[in-house]
Amino acid sequence: MSTKDIKLGIITSYGIFAADMLTGVLFTPFLIRSLGQSEYGVYSLMGAFIAGLAVLDFGFGDAIVRYVAQYRAEQRKDKEMGLLTLCMAIYAAIATISLLAGVGFYGLLDVIYSGKLTVHELDTAKSIFLILLVNITFSFFIGAYHAYIQGYEKYAVLNGISFVRLIIRISALSVLLLLGYKSLAVVAVDTLLNVGMGSAYFLFAKRKLGMRMRLPAREEQSVSKPPRFSFDRTLLREITRYSSFVFIGNLADLLFWRIGLLVLGALSGSKAVAVYAVGTTLISYFQYISGVINGKLLPRVTQMVTQGAQGAVLTAFCVKIGRIQFMLLGGILLGYQLYGREFIHLWVGSDYALSWEIGLILMLAMLVQMIQYPNVMILRAMKKDGLRTMLQLVVMALGALLGTLLVRGYGVIGMTFGLALAIVLLNWIVVNIHYVKVFAYDFRQFFKQIGKLLPAMATAYGAGMLLNLIPGYAWSTWVAKCFAFLMLYVALLYLLGANPSEKAMLQSVKGVFQPLAKGFRRLGKVKV
């Protein structure tokens, strides 16, 4: 895949993110008002509960991306077909297990939440759970096709499908909520759209990428006999070993993203869940910005590792991506600290004031993890991610336990602090030691290069504090302050922080937009 195509994929991903965030800003308050705080809490709680079944993916989606990229480089279409067939058979078994586990969990809802949810809330929760159970069952197969397309680096196609889904979702839900429908309509629409999106993935993969599913032939069979096919046991062991560590990492992520909602639902009730859910929604946007770039790098990292890159070369790659991530995420973090509290009040109201603190605490804790995520992909490409993922699971379990203990005395902030402390311990200290041992990572060089951006950021932050002196408490004032801070931040980074290659990259990105701009100019010249 060309560098221009990767840039286009990243740009379209940020376009999807901008559209998703804009609709979230506009639609979430409408959704909360339409459902009410308690039902919104129940809706978020059941989403967290059913997401526990998503870890049954066992990381095979990441395995598909990694091995499809490898087989493409080796031009082994036969191996690719065997991989996909094997994974789809596994997903069929996983979907069956998911349904059975879901039925078991359904019977436990009364036991777990009867003390904190009302009878009506519990009935609503059960109905939402059943619909989401169907959704999660289909999602395993949808994820497989998504991973296959991602292995071919067709990011613009994936982004286009996501954009269409977003437009249909917002349009359909707006109409249904205005007609008086509630959370059941929301989860039903999401389920139908996911099935439709999966169908689009399948058709594109089959017709445009030549996706086929067939078991590899046995090499020892007689030439005179028709071919017999069987699972490649070596491949099965290899991808199982690779994906098992991805699964452990996903389990740790589940503890981070969902355990707070589940514990608060059991100990504090639906309103606390709603406040925490808004805070984690903001965190998900923060993480998504990092993931847009990181998600495009796995095939490239795999190729670098396959070609024998080590030590200084891999550190230089991590520095390059880390600086770009720090520019993006650092600006968002500073802007959120300066103007986030006002945003929460304007967006969803004073009842969600604590959501700002939840978001700020977790953003600070997650920053180092996000700018160093290429290191994680290097470990995965080297098939040496086992110890890190085990440490991740253990530390996040301790963080979840600490957060649970703090909930009774400090509520949602207690849960937030417990998880944040675990993240800091793991990603600021422990895993950096692991990176040094595995691929001679020079963390001093990494943070030295990251630190060169701090003077520009500090100057921008000081200017941003002055902007807060502007009087007024309205969307127009808030937007004006954010826009002014953005312009100052970008200008100061460009002048004081960016190195020559980053400035050249910024100039090259402009070239991606030039054909689009020319098209608009031609369109404007057309006479009607």
Secondary structure, 3 states (H helix, E strand, C coil): CCHHHHHHHHHHHHHHHHHHHHHHHHHHHHHHHHHCHHHHHHHHHHHHHHHHHHHHHCCHHHHHHHHHHHHHHHCCHHHHHHHHHHHHHHHHHHHHHHHHHHHHHHCCHHHHHCCCCCHHHHHHHHHHHHHHHHHHHHHHHHHHHHHHHHHCCCHHHHHHHHHHHHHHHHHHHHHHHHCCCCHHHHHHHHHHHHHHHHHHHHHHHHHCCCCCCCCCECCCCCCCCCCCECCCHHHHHHHHHHHHHHHHHHHHHHHHHCHHHHHHHHHCCHHHHHHHHHHHHHHHHHHHHHHHHHCCCHHHHHHHHHCCCCHHHHHHHHHHHHHHHHHHHHHHHHHHHHHHHHHHHHHCCHHHHHHHHHHHHHHHHHHHHHHCHHHHHHHHHCCCCHHHHHHHHHHHHHHHHHHHHHHHHHHHHHHHHHHHHHHHHHHHHHHHHHHHHHHCCCHHHHHHHHHCCHHHHHHHHHHHHHHCCCCCCCHHHHHHHHHHHHHHHHHHHHHHHCCHHHHHHHHHHHHHHHHHHHHHHHHHHCCC
